[in-house]
Amino acid sequence: MRILPFALLSVTALGLAACAPGQSGIRCGTGDGGRAAIGAVTGALAADILDKNALTGAAIGAGAGALADDAGVCY
């Protein structure tokens, strides 16, 4: 059995755990720093699972997490 699909699903769920459902769309439960930290951990785990550079994954994840509210993913 391949563990990759399960691991990617777990990492995705962890990343989405930073947001809580709100009354209109998705409400981000933390500030920019909190979302950046969650994104960094999620990106590093995803990169490690895919045998890529974990530091690069963390940097990309941190940027995506910090800008999630600015991009309209959550408010």
All heavy atoms as a GROMACS GRO file, in nm:
protein
  486
    1MET      N    1   0.083  -0.118   0.000
    1MET     CA    2   0.000   0.000   0.000
    1MET      C    3   0.088   0.125   0.000
    1MET      O    4   0.183   0.135   0.075
    1MET     CB    5  -0.088  -0.001   0.125
    1MET     CG    6  -0.176   0.120   0.136
    1MET     SD    7  -0.278   0.106   0.283
    1MET     CE    8  -0.320   0.274   0.304
    2ARG      N    9   0.054   0.217  -0.085
    2ARG     CA   10   0.130   0.342  -0.091
    2ARG      C   11   0.079   0.439   0.014
    2ARG      O   12  -0.040   0.460   0.027
    2ARG     CB   13   0.118   0.403  -0.229
    2ARG     CG   14   0.183   0.315  -0.335
    2ARG     CD   15   0.190   0.384  -0.465
    2ARG     NE   16   0.276   0.500  -0.448
    2ARG     CZ   17   0.300   0.589  -0.541
    2ARG    NH1   18   0.245   0.576  -0.658
    2ARG    NH2   19   0.377   0.692  -0.518
    3ILE      N   20   0.170   0.498   0.085
    3ILE     CA   21   0.134   0.590   0.192
    3ILE      C   22   0.122   0.734   0.142
    3ILE      O   23   0.063   0.818   0.208
    3ILE     CB   24   0.235   0.580   0.307
    3ILE    CG1   25   0.181   0.648   0.432
    3ILE    CG2   26   0.368   0.638   0.267
    3ILE    CD1   27   0.256   0.616   0.556
    4LEU      N   28   0.173   0.763   0.023
    4LEU     CA   29   0.176   0.900  -0.027
    4LEU      C   30   0.038   0.965  -0.034
    4LEU      O   31   0.022   1.077   0.015
    4LEU     CB   32   0.245   0.905  -0.163
    4LEU     CG   33   0.258   1.044  -0.224
    4LEU    CD1   34   0.344   1.132  -0.135
    4LEU    CD2   35   0.318   1.034  -0.363
    5PRO      N   36  -0.066   0.901  -0.091
    5PRO     CA   37  -0.197   0.968  -0.095
    5PRO      C   38  -0.250   1.001   0.045
    5PRO      O   39  -0.305   1.109   0.068
    5PRO     CB   40  -0.288   0.868  -0.166
    5PRO     CG   41  -0.196   0.785  -0.247
    5PRO     CD   42  -0.069   0.776  -0.166
    6PHE      N   43  -0.235   0.909   0.138
    6PHE     CA   44  -0.281   0.934   0.274
    6PHE      C   45  -0.202   1.046   0.339
    6PHE      O   46  -0.258   1.132   0.407
    6PHE     CB   47  -0.269   0.807   0.358
    6PHE     CG   48  -0.307   0.827   0.502
    6PHE    CD1   49  -0.439   0.843   0.538
    6PHE    CD2   50  -0.210   0.833   0.600
    6PHE    CE1   51  -0.475   0.864   0.670
    6PHE    CE2   52  -0.243   0.854   0.732
    6PHE     CZ   53  -0.377   0.869   0.767
    7ALA      N   54  -0.072   1.049   0.316
    7ALA     CA   55   0.012   1.153   0.376
    7ALA      C   56  -0.021   1.290   0.318
    7ALA      O   57  -0.028   1.388   0.392
    7ALA     CB   58   0.159   1.119   0.352
    8LEU      N   59  -0.044   1.298   0.188
    8LEU     CA   60  -0.080   1.426   0.127
    8LEU      C   61  -0.214   1.476   0.178
    8LEU      O   62  -0.232   1.594   0.202
    8LEU     CB   63  -0.081   1.415  -0.025
    8LEU     CG   64   0.056   1.404  -0.091
    8LEU    CD1   65   0.040   1.384  -0.241
    8LEU    CD2   66   0.140   1.526  -0.062
    9LEU      N   67  -0.308   1.384   0.195
    9LEU     CA   68  -0.438   1.421   0.249
    9LEU      C   69  -0.423   1.473   0.392
    9LEU      O   70  -0.486   1.572   0.430
    9LEU     CB   71  -0.533   1.301   0.246
    9LEU     CG   72  -0.673   1.325   0.300
    9LEU    CD1   73  -0.745   1.432   0.218
    9LEU    CD2   74  -0.752   1.197   0.300
   10SER      N   75  -0.338   1.410   0.470
   10SER     CA   76  -0.316   1.454   0.607
   10SER      C   77  -0.252   1.592   0.612
   10SER      O   78  -0.291   1.677   0.693
   10SER     CB   79  -0.226   1.354   0.681
   10SER     OG   80  -0.287   1.228   0.687
   11VAL      N   81  -0.156   1.617   0.525
   11VAL     CA   82  -0.090   1.748   0.521
   11VAL      C   83  -0.188   1.856   0.477
   11VAL      O   84  -0.191   1.966   0.533
   11VAL     CB   85   0.033   1.743   0.428
   11VAL    CG1   86   0.086   1.882   0.400
   11VAL    CG2   87   0.141   1.656   0.489
   12THR      N   88  -0.273   1.824   0.381
   12THR     CA   89  -0.374   1.920   0.337
   12THR      C   90  -0.472   1.953   0.449
   12THR      O   91  -0.506   2.069   0.472
   12THR     CB   92  -0.450   1.865   0.215
   12THR    OG1   93  -0.357   1.837   0.111
   12THR    CG2   94  -0.554   1.963   0.165
   13ALA      N   95  -0.515   1.851   0.521
   13ALA     CA   96  -0.606   1.873   0.633
   13ALA      C   97  -0.541   1.959   0.741
   13ALA      O   98  -0.605   2.046   0.800
   13ALA     CB   99  -0.652   1.739   0.690
   14LEU      N  100  -0.413   1.936   0.766
   14LEU     CA  101  -0.341   2.016   0.865
   14LEU      C  102  -0.335   2.162   0.822
   14LEU      O  103  -0.354   2.252   0.903
   14LEU     CB  104  -0.199   1.961   0.885
   14LEU     CG  105  -0.109   2.040   0.979
   14LEU    CD1  106  -0.162   2.032   1.122
   14LEU    CD2  107   0.032   1.985   0.973
   15GLY      N  108  -0.311   2.184   0.695
   15GLY     CA  109  -0.306   2.321   0.644
   15GLY      C  110  -0.439   2.392   0.654
   15GLY      O  111  -0.446   2.510   0.687
   16LEU      N  112  -0.547   2.320   0.627
   16LEU     CA  113  -0.680   2.380   0.634
   16LEU      C  114  -0.727   2.398   0.778
   16LEU      O  115  -0.822   2.471   0.803
   16LEU     CB  116  -0.780   2.295   0.556
   16LEU     CG  117  -0.760   2.295   0.405
   16LEU    CD1  118  -0.859   2.200   0.340
   16LEU    CD2  119  -0.775   2.434   0.347
   17ALA      N  120  -0.662   2.333   0.871
   17ALA     CA  121  -0.701   2.346   1.011
   17ALA      C  122  -0.679   2.487   1.064
   17ALA      O  123  -0.732   2.523   1.169
   17ALA     CB  124  -0.625   2.246   1.097
   18ALA      N  125  -0.601   2.566   0.992
   18ALA     CA  126  -0.576   2.704   1.035
   18ALA      C  127  -0.698   2.792   1.015
   18ALA      O  128  -0.707   2.900   1.072
   18ALA     CB  129  -0.458   2.762   0.958
   19CYS      N  130  -0.793   2.748   0.935
   19CYS     CA  131  -0.912   2.827   0.908
   19CYS      C  132  -1.033   2.763   0.976
   19CYS      O  133  -1.043   2.641   0.983
   19CYS     CB  134  -0.938   2.836   0.758
   19CYS     SG  135  -0.808   2.924   0.670
   20ALA      N  136  -1.121   2.845   1.026
   20ALA     CA  137  -1.244   2.797   1.089
   20ALA      C  138  -1.361   2.845   1.005
   20ALA      O  139  -1.359   2.956   0.954
   20ALA     CB  140  -1.254   2.850   1.231
   21PRO      N  141  -1.464   2.762   0.991
   21PRO     CA  142  -1.579   2.807   0.911
   21PRO      C  143  -1.648   2.927   0.976
   21PRO      O  144  -1.674   2.927   1.096
   21PRO     CB  145  -1.670   2.685   0.907
   21PRO     CG  146  -1.624   2.596   1.015
   21PRO     CD  147  -1.481   2.630   1.044
   22GLY      N  148  -1.671   3.028   0.899
   22GLY     CA  149  -1.739   3.148   0.948
   22GLY      C  150  -1.879   3.157   0.889
   22GLY      O  151  -1.925   3.068   0.819
   23GLN      N  152  -1.945   3.266   0.915
   23GLN     CA  153  -2.081   3.282   0.864
   23GLN      C  154  -2.082   3.312   0.715
   23GLN      O  155  -2.177   3.276   0.647
   23GLN     CB  156  -2.151   3.393   0.942
   23GLN     CG  157  -2.173   3.354   1.087
   23GLN     CD  158  -2.242   3.464   1.164
   23GLN    OE1  159  -2.257   3.576   1.115
   23GLN    NE2  160  -2.283   3.434   1.285
   24SER      N  161  -1.981   3.377   0.664
   24SER     CA  162  -1.975   3.405   0.521
   24SER      C  163  -1.836   3.369   0.470
   24SER      O  164  -1.744   3.448   0.478
   24SER     CB  165  -2.007   3.551   0.493
   24SER     OG  166  -1.915   3.634   0.559
   25GLY      N  167  -1.821   3.251   0.420
   25GLY     CA  168  -1.691   3.205   0.372
   25GLY      C  169  -1.608   3.144   0.483
   25GLY      O  170  -1.660   3.099   0.585
   26ILE      N  171  -1.479   3.144   0.465
   26ILE     CA  172  -1.388   3.084   0.562
   26ILE      C  173  -1.322   3.195   0.642
   26ILE      O  174  -1.265   3.288   0.586
   26ILE     CB  175  -1.281   2.998   0.491
   26ILE    CG1  176  -1.347   2.884   0.416
   26ILE    CG2  177  -1.182   2.944   0.591
   26ILE    CD1  178  -1.252   2.803   0.332
   27ARG      N  179  -1.329   3.185   0.773
   27ARG     CA  180  -1.267   3.284   0.861
   27ARG      C  181  -1.133   3.230   0.908
   27ARG      O  182  -1.126   3.122   0.964
   27ARG     CB  183  -1.357   3.312   0.981
   27ARG     CG  184  -1.300   3.415   1.073
   27ARG     CD  185  -1.393   3.439   1.193
   27ARG     NE  186  -1.332   3.532   1.284
   27ARG     CZ  187  -1.241   3.500   1.375
   27ARG    NH1  188  -1.202   3.376   1.386
   27ARG    NH2  189  -1.188   3.591   1.453
   28CYS      N  190  -1.028   3.306   0.883
   28CYS     CA  191  -0.896   3.265   0.929
   28CYS      C  192  -0.890   3.278   1.081
   28CYS      O  193  -0.920   3.383   1.134
   28CYS     CB  194  -0.787   3.350   0.866
   28CYS     SG  195  -0.777   3.330   0.688
   29GLY      N  196  -0.851   3.172   1.149
   29GLY     CA  197  -0.852   3.173   1.294
   29GLY      C  198  -0.731   3.240   1.357
   29GLY      O  199  -0.729   3.264   1.476
   30THR      N  200  -0.630   3.270   1.280
   30THR     CA  201  -0.507   3.327   1.336
   30THR      C  202  -0.466   3.449   1.254
   30THR      O  203  -0.521   3.477   1.149
   30THR     CB  204  -0.392   3.225   1.332
   30THR    OG1  205  -0.366   3.191   1.196
   30THR    CG2  206  -0.426   3.099   1.408
   31GLY      N  207  -0.366   3.521   1.304
   31GLY     CA  208  -0.312   3.635   1.230
   31GLY      C  209  -0.214   3.587   1.123
   31GLY      O  210  -0.195   3.467   1.102
   32ASP      N  211  -0.151   3.683   1.058
   32ASP     CA  212  -0.056   3.649   0.952
   32ASP      C  213   0.056   3.559   1.002
   32ASP      O  214   0.095   3.464   0.934
   32ASP     CB  215   0.003   3.776   0.890
   32ASP     CG  216  -0.094   3.848   0.798
   32ASP    OD1  217  -0.196   3.788   0.759
   32ASP    OD2  218  -0.068   3.966   0.766
   33GLY      N  219   0.109   3.589   1.119
   33GLY     CA  220   0.219   3.508   1.174
   33GLY      C  221   0.178   3.364   1.202
   33GLY      O  222   0.253   3.271   1.174
   34GLY      N  223   0.059   3.347   1.257
   34GLY     CA  224   0.010   3.212   1.286
   34GLY      C  225  -0.012   3.132   1.159
   34GLY      O  226   0.025   3.013   1.150
   35ARG      N  227  -0.073   3.196   1.058
   35ARG     CA  228  -0.095   3.127   0.931
   35ARG      C  229   0.038   3.097   0.862
   35ARG      O  230   0.053   2.993   0.798
   35ARG     CB  231  -0.186   3.211   0.840
   35ARG     CG  232  -0.331   3.209   0.884
   35ARG     CD  233  -0.422   3.271   0.779
   35ARG     NE  234  -0.374   3.400   0.730
   35ARG     CZ  235  -0.398   3.516   0.790
   35ARG    NH1  236  -0.471   3.519   0.899
   35ARG    NH2  237  -0.352   3.628   0.739
   36ALA      N  238   0.135   3.187   0.874
   36ALA     CA  239   0.266   3.163   0.814
   36ALA      C  240   0.334   3.044   0.880
   36ALA      O  241   0.395   2.960   0.812
   36ALA     CB  242   0.354   3.287   0.827
   37ALA      N  243   0.323   3.033   1.012
   37ALA     CA  244   0.384   2.920   1.083
   37ALA      C  245   0.318   2.789   1.043
   37ALA      O  246   0.387   2.688   1.017
   37ALA     CB  247   0.373   2.941   1.233
   38ILE      N  248   0.186   2.788   1.035
   38ILE     CA  249   0.114   2.667   0.995
   38ILE      C  250   0.149   2.631   0.850
   38ILE      O  251   0.171   2.515   0.817
   38ILE     CB  252  -0.037   2.685   1.014
   38ILE    CG1  253  -0.069   2.695   1.163
   38ILE    CG2  254  -0.115   2.571   0.950
   38ILE    CD1  255  -0.209   2.741   1.193
   39GLY      N  256   0.156   2.732   0.764
   39GLY     CA  257   0.193   2.708   0.624
   39GLY      C  258   0.334   2.656   0.610
   39GLY      O  259   0.362   2.569   0.528
   40ALA      N  260   0.426   2.706   0.693
   40ALA     CA  261   0.565   2.660   0.688
   40ALA      C  262   0.575   2.513   0.726
   40ALA      O  263   0.644   2.435   0.660
   40ALA     CB  264   0.652   2.745   0.780
   41VAL      N  265   0.506   2.476   0.832
   41VAL     CA  266   0.508   2.335   0.875
   41VAL      C  267   0.445   2.246   0.769
   41VAL      O  268   0.499   2.141   0.733
   41VAL     CB  269   0.436   2.318   1.011
   41VAL    CG1  270   0.416   2.172   1.045
   41VAL    CG2  271   0.514   2.389   1.121
   42THR      N  272   0.332   2.289   0.716
   42THR     CA  273   0.263   2.211   0.614
   42THR      C  274   0.349   2.199   0.488
   42THR      O  275   0.360   2.090   0.429
   42THR     CB  276   0.128   2.276   0.580
   42THR    OG1  277   0.051   2.288   0.698
   42THR    CG2  278   0.051   2.192   0.478
   43GLY      N  279   0.410   2.308   0.446
   43GLY     CA  280   0.496   2.305   0.327
   43GLY      C  281   0.618   2.217   0.346
   43GLY      O  282   0.658   2.143   0.255
   44ALA      N  283   0.679   2.223   0.463
   44ALA     CA  284   0.796   2.139   0.490
   44ALA      C  285   0.758   1.991   0.491
   44ALA      O  286   0.832   1.907   0.437
   44ALA     CB  287   0.859   2.178   0.623
   45LEU      N  288   0.645   1.959   0.552
   45LEU     CA  289   0.600   1.819   0.553
   45LEU      C  290   0.569   1.769   0.413
   45LEU      O  291   0.606   1.657   0.377
   45LEU     CB  292   0.477   1.803   0.643
   45LEU     CG  293   0.500   1.813   0.793
   45LEU    CD1  294   0.368   1.813   0.867
   45LEU    CD2  295   0.588   1.699   0.841
   46ALA      N  296   0.500   1.851   0.335
   46ALA     CA  297   0.467   1.810   0.199
   46ALA      C  298   0.594   1.790   0.116
   46ALA      O  299   0.605   1.692   0.041
   46ALA     CB  300   0.378   1.916   0.133
   47ALA      N  301   0.689   1.879   0.129
   47ALA     CA  302   0.814   1.866   0.054
   47ALA      C  303   0.891   1.741   0.098
   47ALA      O  304   0.948   1.670   0.015
   47ALA     CB  305   0.900   1.990   0.074
   48ASP      N  306   0.892   1.714   0.227
   48ASP     CA  307   0.961   1.596   0.278
   48ASP      C  308   0.895   1.469   0.226
   48ASP      O  309   0.963   1.374   0.186
   48ASP     CB  310   0.964   1.598   0.430
   48ASP     CG  311   1.051   1.489   0.488
   48ASP    OD1  312   1.164   1.472   0.437
   48ASP    OD2  313   1.007   1.421   0.582
   49ILE      N  314   0.763   1.467   0.226
   49ILE     CA  315   0.690   1.350   0.176
   49ILE      C  316   0.720   1.328   0.028
   49ILE      O  317   0.734   1.214  -0.017
   49ILE     CB  318   0.539   1.367   0.199
   49ILE    CG1  319   0.510   1.356   0.350
   49ILE    CG2  320   0.458   1.266   0.121
   49ILE    CD1  321   0.370   1.398   0.388
   50LEU      N  322   0.733   1.435  -0.048
   50LEU     CA  323   0.759   1.426  -0.192
   50LEU      C  324   0.907   1.418  -0.224
   50LEU      O  325   0.945   1.425  -0.340
   50LEU     CB  326   0.696   1.545  -0.263
   50LEU     CG  327   0.543   1.555  -0.253
   50LEU    CD1  328   0.495   1.687  -0.309
   50LEU    CD2  329   0.479   1.438  -0.325
   51ASP      N  330   0.991   1.402  -0.122
   51ASP     CA  331   1.137   1.395  -0.139
   51ASP      C  332   1.194   1.518  -0.208
   51ASP      O  333   1.280   1.510  -0.294
   51ASP     CB  334   1.177   1.268  -0.215
   51ASP     CG  335   1.153   1.143  -0.134
   51ASP    OD1  336   1.166   1.150  -0.010
   51ASP    OD2  337   1.120   1.039  -0.194
   52LYS      N  338   1.143   1.634  -0.169
   52LYS     CA  339   1.192   1.761  -0.219
   52LYS      C  340   1.260   1.836  -0.104
   52LYS      O  341   1.266   1.787   0.008
   52LYS     CB  342   1.077   1.846  -0.276
   52LYS     CG  343   1.000   1.778  -0.387
   52LYS     CD  344   1.085   1.757  -0.508
   52LYS     CE  345   1.004   1.692  -0.619
   52LYS     NZ  346   1.082   1.656  -0.733
   53ASN      N  347   1.308   1.955  -0.129
   53ASN     CA  348   1.377   2.034  -0.028
   53ASN      C  349   1.277   2.089   0.073
   53ASN      O  350   1.190   2.170   0.039
   53ASN     CB  351   1.452   2.149  -0.096
   53ASN     CG  352   1.540   2.225  -0.001
   53ASN    OD1  353   1.512   2.236   0.117
   53ASN    ND2  354   1.648   2.278  -0.055
   54ALA      N  355   1.288   2.047   0.198
   54ALA     CA  356   1.194   2.088   0.302
   54ALA      C  357   1.203   2.238   0.331
   54ALA      O  358   1.101   2.302   0.362
   54ALA     CB  359   1.217   2.008   0.429
   55LEU      N  360   1.321   2.296   0.321
   55LEU     CA  361   1.336   2.439   0.346
   55LEU      C  362   1.261   2.521   0.241
   55LEU      O  363   1.194   2.620   0.274
   55LEU     CB  364   1.484   2.477   0.350
   55LEU     CG  365   1.515   2.622   0.385
   55LEU    CD1  366   1.460   2.655   0.524
   55LEU    CD2  367   1.665   2.646   0.382
   56THR      N  368   1.270   2.481   0.116
   56THR     CA  369   1.196   2.549   0.010
   56THR      C  370   1.046   2.533   0.031
   56THR      O  371   0.970   2.628   0.015
   56THR     CB  372   1.237   2.492  -0.128
   56THR    OG1  373   1.378   2.509  -0.145
   56THR    CG2  374   1.163   2.563  -0.240
   57GLY      N  375   1.004   2.413   0.068
   57GLY     CA  376   0.862   2.390   0.095
   57GLY      C  377   0.812   2.475   0.210
   57GLY      O  378   0.701   2.529   0.206
   58ALA      N  379   0.895   2.490   0.313
   58ALA     CA  380   0.856   2.573   0.427
   58ALA      C  381   0.844   2.719   0.386
   58ALA      O  382   0.751   2.789   0.429
   58ALA     CB  383   0.958   2.558   0.539
   59ALA      N  384   0.936   2.766   0.304
   59ALA     CA  385   0.931   2.906   0.260
   59ALA      C  386   0.806   2.933   0.175
   59ALA      O  387   0.737   3.034   0.193
   59ALA     CB  388   1.057   2.940   0.180
   60ILE      N  389   0.775   2.842   0.085
   60ILE     CA  390   0.656   2.858   0.001
   60ILE      C  391   0.530   2.851   0.087
   60ILE      O  392   0.437   2.931   0.071
   60ILE     CB  393   0.655   2.753  -0.110
   60ILE    CG1  394   0.769   2.780  -0.208
   60ILE    CG2  395   0.520   2.751  -0.183
   60ILE    CD1  396   0.794   2.668  -0.307
   61GLY      N  397   0.526   2.756   0.178
   61GLY     CA  398   0.410   2.741   0.266
   61GLY      C  399   0.390   2.861   0.356
   61GLY      O  400   0.277   2.905   0.379
   62ALA      N  401   0.499   2.916   0.408
   62ALA     CA  402   0.489   3.034   0.494
   62ALA      C  403   0.433   3.154   0.416
   62ALA      O  404   0.347   3.226   0.466
   62ALA     CB  405   0.624   3.069   0.554
   63GLY      N  406   0.481   3.172   0.296
   63GLY     CA  407   0.430   3.281   0.213
   63GLY      C  408   0.284   3.264   0.180
   63GLY      O  409   0.204   3.359   0.188
   64ALA      N  410   0.245   3.142   0.145
   64ALA     CA  411   0.105   3.116   0.112
   64ALA      C  412   0.016   3.135   0.235
   64ALA      O  413  -0.093   3.191   0.225
   64ALA     CB  414   0.091   2.974   0.058
   65GLY      N  415   0.062   3.090   0.350
   65GLY     CA  416  -0.017   3.106   0.471
   65GLY      C  417  -0.035   3.251   0.511
   65GLY      O  418  -0.144   3.295   0.548
   66ALA      N  419   0.072   3.328   0.503
   66ALA     CA  420   0.066   3.470   0.542
   66ALA      C  421  -0.022   3.550   0.449
   66ALA      O  422  -0.088   3.646   0.491
   66ALA     CB  423   0.207   3.529   0.545
   67LEU      N  424  -0.030   3.511   0.323
   67LEU     CA  425  -0.107   3.588   0.224
   67LEU      C  426  -0.244   3.528   0.198
   67LEU      O  427  -0.315   3.575   0.107
   67LEU     CB  428  -0.027   3.597   0.094
   67LEU     CG  429   0.106   3.671   0.105
   67LEU    CD1  430   0.182   3.664  -0.026
   67LEU    CD2  431   0.084   3.815   0.147
   68ALA      N  432  -0.286   3.427   0.273
   68ALA     CA  433  -0.414   3.361   0.247
   68ALA      C  434  -0.530   3.457   0.256
   68ALA      O  435  -0.622   3.453   0.173
   68ALA     CB  436  -0.434   3.244   0.344
   69ASP      N  437  -0.531   3.546   0.353
   69ASP     CA  438  -0.642   3.641   0.366
   69ASP      C  439  -0.636   3.747   0.255
   69ASP      O  440  -0.739   3.790   0.204
   69ASP     CB  441  -0.646   3.705   0.504
   69ASP     CG  442  -0.522   3.784   0.538
   69ASP    OD1  443  -0.414   3.754   0.483
   69ASP    OD2  444  -0.531   3.875   0.623
   70ASP      N  445  -0.516   3.786   0.216
   70ASP     CA  446  -0.503   3.885   0.109
   70ASP      C  447  -0.544   3.829  -0.026
   70ASP      O  448  -0.594   3.903  -0.111
   70ASP     CB  449  -0.358   3.934   0.099
   70ASP     CG  450  -0.311   4.002   0.227
   70ASP    OD1  451  -0.396   4.068   0.291
   70ASP    OD2  452  -0.194   3.987   0.264
   71ALA      N  453  -0.529   3.699  -0.044
   71ALA     CA  454  -0.567   3.635  -0.170
   71ALA      C  455  -0.715   3.600  -0.175
   71ALA      O  456  -0.764   3.552  -0.275
   71ALA     CB  457  -0.483   3.509  -0.192
   72GLY      N  458  -0.786   3.618  -0.064
   72GLY     CA  459  -0.928   3.589  -0.061
   72GLY      C  460  -0.961   3.446  -0.027
   72GLY      O  461  -1.076   3.404  -0.040
   73VAL      N  462  -0.863   3.367   0.018
   73VAL     CA  463  -0.889   3.229   0.056
   73VAL      C  464  -0.972   3.226   0.183
   73VAL      O  465  -1.058   3.142   0.202
   73VAL     CB  466  -0.755   3.152   0.074
   73VAL    CG1  467  -0.780   3.012   0.126
   73VAL    CG2  468  -0.678   3.150  -0.055
   74CYS      N  469  -0.943   3.318   0.272
   74CYS     CA  470  -1.019   3.333   0.396
   74CYS      C  471  -1.021   3.480   0.433
   74CYS      O  472  -0.954   3.561   0.370
   74CYS     CB  473  -0.958   3.248   0.508
   74CYS     SG  474  -0.785   3.281   0.541
   75TYR      N  475  -1.098   3.515   0.532
   75TYR     CA  476  -1.105   3.656   0.572
   75TYR      C  477  -1.068   3.674   0.716
   75TYR      O  478  -1.061   3.582   0.791
   75TYR     CB  479  -1.243   3.715   0.544
   75TYR     CG  480  -1.351   3.663   0.634
   75TYR    CD1  481  -1.383   3.730   0.751
   75TYR    CD2  482  -1.420   3.547   0.604
   75TYR    CE1  483  -1.483   3.684   0.835
   75TYR    CE2  484  -1.519   3.501   0.688
   75TYR     CZ  485  -1.551   3.568   0.802
   75TYR     OH  486  -1.647   3.522   0.885
   0.00000   0.00000   0.00000
